Amino acid sequence: MPEYPKKNIRIFKSWGVLEASIKGKMTAADGPAAETEFKLKESVEQELREKFCDVLDDPVMVHIFKAASKQLVRDIQHNGSENEHS
């Protein structure tokens, strides 16, 4: 993962930017774990888009969509790691 100057991150935080989407293709340097997480996130978002399709023009619902997506990905990853240790 590329290193970003701390100054840039500090500037974004001062503007109130809490997250950003990065467009582009993954590289081998990103590794298989990053690719798996990316595919999981895409799958979760695809499923949620079907459920949120009528309300994604509302900024509040977009925020709820993003929060739900993050939580579902965390839950799935957590459950997967629990099953690996069983």
C-alpha positions as a printed NumPy array, in Angstrom:
array([[  0.   ,   0.   ,   0.   ],
       [  1.485,   3.367,  -0.902],
       [  2.57 ,   5.715,   1.807],
       [  0.891,   9.097,   1.796],
       [  2.531,  12.111,   3.347],
       [  1.144,  12.814,   6.787],
       [  0.565,  16.403,   5.684],
       [ -1.974,  15.267,   3.051],
       [ -3.854,  13.146,   5.579],
       [ -3.846,  16.028,   8.063],
       [ -5.271,  18.37 ,   5.396],
       [ -8.065,  15.944,   4.557],
       [ -8.932,  15.551,   8.229],
       [ -9.018,  19.336,   8.68 ],
       [-11.535,  19.5  ,   5.804],
       [-13.68 ,  16.918,   7.538],
       [-12.878,  14.104,   5.095],
       [-13.249,  10.878,   7.065],
       [-12.997,   8.38 ,   4.221],
       [-12.215,   8.229,   0.537],
       [-12.831,   5.757,  -2.251],
       [ -9.851,   4.873,  -4.37 ],
       [-10.395,   4.016,  -8.014],
       [ -7.956,   1.866,  -9.882],
       [ -6.873,  -1.682, -10.311],
       [ -5.321,  -3.697,  -7.553],
       [ -1.756,  -4.814,  -8.061],
       [  0.107,  -7.897,  -6.915],
       [  1.67 ,  -5.716,  -4.225],
       [ -1.766,  -5.338,  -2.633],
       [ -1.755,  -9.074,  -1.927],
       [ -4.383, -11.797,  -1.854],
       [ -5.866, -10.648,   1.472],
       [ -6.613,  -7.202,   0.036],
       [ -8.137,  -8.765,  -3.065],
       [-10.351, -11.043,  -0.945],
       [-11.495,  -8.099,   1.174],
       [-12.174,  -6.058,  -1.96 ],
       [-14.305,  -8.847,  -3.459],
       [-16.19 ,  -9.271,  -0.168],
       [-16.889,  -5.545,   0.018],
       [-18.096,  -5.478,  -3.586],
       [-20.383,  -8.442,  -2.939],
       [-21.87 ,  -6.898,   0.209],
       [-22.409,  -3.546,  -1.511],
       [-24.074,  -5.225,  -4.495],
       [-26.537,  -6.989,  -2.206],
       [-27.216,  -3.822,  -0.198],
       [-27.735,  -1.742,  -3.352],
       [-30.661,  -3.987,  -4.195],
       [-32.217,  -3.251,  -0.809],
       [-31.396,   0.481,  -0.843],
       [-32.081,   1.086,  -4.559],
       [-35.064,   3.382,  -3.993],
       [-33.456,   5.608,  -1.354],
       [-29.842,   6.211,  -2.428],
       [-30.679,   9.732,  -3.594],
       [-31.037,  10.702,   0.085],
       [-27.658,  11.633,   1.663],
       [-28.714,  10.205,   5.037],
       [-29.569,   6.868,   3.445],
       [-26.226,   6.863,   1.603],
       [-24.52 ,   7.295,   4.971],
       [-26.575,   4.438,   6.446],
       [-25.752,   2.318,   3.369],
       [-22.005,   2.883,   3.873],
       [-22.218,   2.16 ,   7.609],
       [-24.221,  -1.02 ,   7.008],
       [-21.751,  -2.15 ,   4.356],
       [-18.749,  -1.645,   6.652],
       [-20.449,  -3.445,   9.524],
       [-21.527,  -6.401,   7.387],
       [-17.993,  -6.802,   5.998],
       [-16.581,  -6.717,   9.557],
       [-19.166,  -9.262,  10.742],
       [-18.453, -11.619,   7.856],
       [-14.688, -11.339,   8.368],
       [-15.06 , -11.854,  12.115],
       [-17.292, -14.899,  11.655],
       [-14.879, -16.299,   9.086],
       [-11.916, -15.959,  11.419],
       [-13.883, -17.586,  14.256],
       [-14.682, -20.552,  12.006],
       [-10.995, -20.921,  11.061],
       [-10.051, -21.215,  14.738],
       [-12.764, -23.784,  15.567]])
